[in-house]
Amino acid sequence: MKPKLKAIDSGKTRELAAAGADNFPVAIQCKIEELYYGDFLAVRDSAVTIKKNQITAFIGPSGCGKSTVLRCINRMNDLIRSFRFRGQLLFQGINIYDSSIDPVAVRRYIGMVFQQPNPFSMSIYDNVAFGLRLNRFKGNLHERVENALQRAGLWNEVKDKLKNSGLSLSGGQQQRLCIARAIATEPSVLLMDEPCSALDPIATRVIEQLMLELKEKYTIAIVTHNMQQATRVADETAFFSVDISKGGRTGYLVEFGPTAQIFSDPHEELTQKYVSGQFS
């Protein structure tokens, strides 16, 4: 018997997601005491609270663990056998690292878009419908696919070629297709790991505008190396850095707060040096 998994997969999480900001203003409470890959301490002492219907950006130099923290939020790190985690991660009050929780069920409610567009080698329609079919969706499949493509800002560009391969689209269109695929199952939270790093400036602006529109319905956490992007789209920003004092490279949270404050009046000297471009 898995009561908490049952709660996630058959009603409680959906009820919490629909409860509104008054009852559950926080979508994710992430507290990482230590995160290991084998004997390697990848991240330590990092606590981030992600509020509902806001965009939270993770910034910091390469190797600081920001993508690792992001992948913790929907248990993608579980796919790495040597992964070990000490801490707590609450999704609307439910500890998703409880032993009774199925990680696949978690990913139904916390979707992810990756750095490189990764459409499947199938039609545009089947790409969007993939997760719905996997979850044995019983409703109107065509309506759900169209709605996802509409919300991803792609419907008008592909509505007459839904049978074409998703791989036939441009890079920016492919990333929006991946966003449509992620939101088709109607998750509560959408994670984006550097979603614009492989895109040109025009496609990047389209994705950024899309994020601002999507946050009306979803909670978004984004990893970005582009500090200007963080200032354009994020409500709050978490700055991570790297501790090399013990000979390794361990990421940790330096400062977390409203984006305007992080970039204009940071509390930590290290944050000030990073956002002013003194290191990257």
C-alpha positions as CSV (number, residue, x, y, z in Angstrom):
1,M,0.0,0.0,0.0
2,K,1.3,3.4,-1.0
3,P,-1.0,6.0,0.5
4,K,1.1,9.0,-0.4
5,L,1.6,7.9,-4.0
6,K,-2.1,7.4,-4.2
7,A,-2.6,10.9,-2.8
8,I,-0.3,12.3,-5.6
9,D,-1.7,10.1,-8.4
10,S,-5.4,10.1,-7.6
11,G,-6.5,13.4,-6.4
12,K,-4.7,15.2,-3.5
13,T,-2.1,16.9,-5.7
14,R,-4.7,17.9,-8.2
15,E,-6.8,19.3,-5.4
16,L,-3.8,21.2,-4.1
17,A,-3.0,22.5,-7.6
18,A,-6.5,23.8,-7.9
19,A,-6.7,25.2,-4.4
20,G,-5.2,28.5,-5.4
21,A,-2.6,30.8,-4.0
22,D,-4.5,31.7,-0.9
23,N,-4.2,28.1,0.5
24,F,-0.9,27.1,-1.1
25,P,1.1,30.2,-2.3
26,V,4.2,28.1,-2.4
27,A,4.6,25.4,-5.1
28,I,8.0,24.0,-4.2
29,Q,10.1,24.1,-1.0
30,C,13.5,22.7,-1.8
31,K,16.1,22.2,0.9
32,I,19.3,20.4,-0.1
33,E,21.7,19.6,2.7
34,E,23.9,17.4,0.7
35,L,23.6,15.9,-2.8
36,Y,26.1,13.3,-4.0
37,Y,27.0,11.5,-7.2
38,G,28.9,8.6,-5.7
39,D,31.5,10.1,-3.5
40,F,31.3,13.5,-5.2
41,L,29.5,16.2,-3.2
42,A,27.8,18.1,-6.0
43,V,25.6,20.5,-4.0
44,R,25.4,21.5,-0.4
45,D,23.4,24.0,1.8
46,S,20.9,25.2,-0.7
47,A,17.3,26.1,0.1
48,V,15.0,27.6,-2.5
49,T,11.2,28.4,-2.2
50,I,9.4,28.6,-5.5
51,K,6.1,30.6,-5.4
52,K,3.1,29.7,-7.4
53,N,2.6,31.4,-10.8
54,Q,6.0,33.1,-10.7
55,I,9.2,32.5,-12.6
56,T,12.2,31.7,-10.5
57,A,15.6,31.8,-12.2
58,F,18.7,29.9,-11.1
59,I,21.9,31.6,-12.2
60,G,25.6,31.1,-11.5
61,P,28.9,30.0,-13.0
62,S,29.4,26.7,-14.8
63,G,29.6,23.8,-12.4
64,C,27.7,25.5,-9.5
65,G,25.0,22.9,-9.4
66,K,22.0,24.9,-10.7
67,S,20.9,22.3,-13.2
68,T,21.4,19.6,-10.6
69,V,19.1,21.4,-8.2
70,L,16.6,21.9,-11.0
71,R,16.6,18.2,-11.8
72,C,16.0,17.4,-8.1
73,I,12.6,19.1,-8.3
74,N,11.1,16.4,-10.4
75,R,13.5,13.6,-9.4
76,M,15.3,13.4,-12.7
77,N,18.5,12.8,-10.8
78,D,17.1,9.4,-9.7
79,L,18.0,8.2,-13.2
80,I,21.7,8.4,-12.1
81,R,22.4,5.3,-10.1
82,S,25.1,6.9,-7.9
83,F,22.8,9.8,-6.9
84,R,22.2,10.4,-3.1
85,F,20.3,13.2,-1.5
86,R,19.9,14.4,2.0
87,G,17.3,17.1,2.6
88,Q,13.6,17.6,1.7
89,L,11.7,18.6,-1.3
90,L,8.0,19.5,-0.8
91,F,5.6,19.8,-3.7
92,Q,2.6,21.7,-2.3
93,G,3.2,20.2,1.1
94,I,4.0,16.6,-0.1
95,N,7.5,15.2,0.3
96,I,8.2,13.8,-3.1
97,Y,11.3,12.0,-1.8
98,D,9.2,9.9,0.5
99,S,9.9,6.2,-0.1
100,S,6.3,5.6,-1.1
101,I,6.4,8.2,-3.9
102,D,6.8,7.0,-7.5
103,P,9.1,9.4,-9.4
104,V,7.1,8.8,-12.6
105,A,4.0,10.1,-10.8
106,V,6.0,13.2,-9.7
107,R,6.9,14.0,-13.3
108,R,3.3,14.0,-14.3
109,Y,2.8,17.1,-12.2
110,I,6.3,18.7,-12.6
111,G,7.2,18.8,-16.2
112,M,10.6,19.6,-17.8
113,V,12.0,21.3,-20.9
114,F,15.6,20.6,-21.7
115,Q,18.5,22.7,-23.0
116,Q,18.5,21.2,-26.5
117,P,15.1,20.9,-28.3
118,N,14.4,17.2,-28.2
119,P,11.3,16.4,-30.3
120,F,10.6,12.7,-30.9
121,S,11.0,11.2,-34.3
122,M,7.3,11.3,-34.9
123,S,4.6,13.7,-36.1
124,I,4.0,17.1,-34.5
125,Y,0.6,15.8,-33.3
126,D,2.0,12.6,-31.8
127,N,4.8,14.5,-30.1
128,V,2.2,16.6,-28.2
129,A,-0.1,13.6,-27.6
130,F,2.8,11.3,-26.4
131,G,2.5,12.1,-22.6
132,L,-1.3,12.0,-22.8
133,R,-1.3,8.6,-24.3
134,L,1.4,7.4,-21.8
135,N,-0.9,8.5,-19.0
136,R,-3.9,6.9,-20.6
137,F,-5.8,10.2,-21.0
138,K,-9.5,9.6,-21.4
139,G,-10.7,13.0,-22.5
140,N,-10.7,14.7,-25.9
141,L,-7.2,14.1,-27.2
142,H,-7.5,16.4,-30.2
143,E,-8.7,19.3,-28.1
144,R,-5.9,18.9,-25.6
145,V,-3.3,18.8,-28.3
146,E,-4.7,21.9,-29.9
147,N,-4.9,23.7,-26.6
148,A,-1.2,22.8,-25.8
149,L,0.0,24.0,-29.2
150,Q,-2.1,27.2,-28.7
151,R,-0.6,27.9,-25.3
152,A,2.9,27.2,-26.7
153,G,2.3,29.8,-29.4
154,L,2.8,27.3,-32.2
155,W,-0.7,26.3,-33.3
156,N,-1.0,28.9,-36.1
157,E,2.3,27.8,-37.5
158,V,1.6,24.1,-37.6
159,K,-2.1,23.6,-37.7
160,D,-2.0,22.6,-41.4
161,K,0.9,20.2,-41.0
162,L,0.3,18.3,-37.8
163,K,1.2,15.0,-39.6
164,N,4.7,16.4,-40.5
165,S,7.7,15.2,-38.4
166,G,8.5,17.3,-35.4
167,L,12.1,17.2,-36.6
168,S,11.1,19.2,-39.7
169,L,10.5,22.4,-37.6
170,S,13.1,25.1,-36.9
171,G,15.1,25.1,-33.7
172,G,12.8,27.7,-32.0
173,Q,9.7,25.9,-33.2
174,Q,11.1,22.6,-31.9
175,Q,11.6,24.1,-28.5
176,R,8.0,25.4,-28.5
177,L,6.9,21.9,-29.5
178,C,8.7,20.5,-26.5
179,I,7.0,23.1,-24.3
180,A,3.6,22.1,-25.8
181,R,4.4,18.4,-25.1
182,A,5.4,19.3,-21.5
183,I,2.2,21.3,-20.8
184,A,-0.2,19.0,-22.6
185,T,-0.5,16.8,-19.5
186,E,-1.3,20.0,-17.5
187,P,1.5,19.9,-14.9
188,S,1.5,22.4,-12.0
189,V,5.2,23.2,-12.4
190,L,7.3,23.6,-15.5
191,L,11.1,23.3,-15.2
192,M,13.3,24.8,-18.0
193,D,17.0,23.9,-18.2
194,E,18.6,26.7,-20.3
195,P,15.8,26.5,-22.8
196,C,17.2,29.3,-25.0
197,S,20.9,28.4,-25.1
198,A,20.7,26.8,-28.5
199,L,18.4,29.4,-30.1
200,D,19.0,32.6,-32.0
201,P,18.0,36.0,-30.4
202,I,14.6,36.2,-32.2
203,A,13.6,32.7,-31.1
204,T,14.9,33.5,-27.6
205,R,12.6,36.5,-27.4
206,V,9.6,34.3,-28.5
207,I,10.4,31.8,-25.8
208,E,10.8,34.5,-23.1
209,Q,7.5,36.1,-24.0
210,L,5.9,32.6,-23.9
211,M,7.3,32.1,-20.4
212,L,5.6,35.3,-19.2
213,E,2.3,34.2,-20.6
214,L,2.6,30.6,-19.2
215,K,3.2,31.8,-15.7
216,E,-0.4,32.8,-15.5
217,K,-1.2,29.1,-15.4
218,Y,2.0,27.4,-14.4
219,T,4.8,27.9,-11.9
220,I,8.1,28.1,-13.7
221,A,11.7,27.5,-12.7
222,I,14.5,28.2,-15.2
223,V,18.2,27.7,-15.3
224,T,20.0,30.3,-17.4
225,H,23.5,31.6,-18.1
226,N,22.0,34.7,-19.6
227,M,21.7,37.2,-16.7
228,Q,19.8,39.7,-18.9
229,Q,17.3,36.9,-19.5
230,A,16.8,36.5,-15.8
231,T,16.2,40.2,-15.4
232,R,13.6,40.1,-18.2
233,V,11.5,37.2,-17.1
234,A,12.2,36.1,-13.5
235,D,10.3,37.3,-10.4
236,E,12.9,35.8,-8.1
237,T,16.5,34.7,-8.6
238,A,18.7,32.2,-6.9
239,F,22.5,32.7,-7.3
240,F,24.7,29.6,-6.9
241,S,28.4,29.5,-6.8
242,V,31.2,26.9,-6.4
243,D,33.2,26.0,-3.3
244,I,36.7,24.8,-4.2
245,S,38.1,25.1,-0.7
246,K,38.4,21.3,-0.2
247,G,39.9,20.6,-3.6
248,G,36.6,19.6,-5.3
249,R,33.8,21.6,-6.9
250,T,30.7,21.8,-4.8
251,G,27.8,24.1,-5.7
252,Y,26.0,26.0,-3.0
253,L,23.4,28.7,-2.8
254,V,24.9,32.2,-2.1
255,E,21.8,34.4,-2.2
256,F,18.1,34.2,-3.1
257,G,15.6,37.0,-3.4
258,P,13.5,39.2,-5.7
259,T,15.3,39.6,-9.1
260,A,15.4,43.4,-8.9
261,Q,17.2,43.2,-5.5
262,I,19.6,40.5,-6.6
263,F,20.8,42.5,-9.6
264,S,20.6,46.1,-8.2
265,D,21.2,45.7,-4.4
266,P,22.6,42.2,-3.6
267,H,23.3,41.4,0.0
268,E,26.4,39.3,-0.6
269,E,29.7,40.6,-2.1
270,L,30.0,37.4,-4.2
271,T,26.6,38.1,-5.8
272,Q,27.7,41.7,-6.6
273,K,30.8,40.5,-8.3
274,Y,28.9,37.9,-10.4
275,V,26.1,40.2,-11.5
276,S,28.5,43.0,-12.4
277,G,30.5,40.6,-14.6
278,Q,33.7,40.4,-12.5
279,F,33.6,36.6,-13.0
280,S,31.4,34.1,-14.9
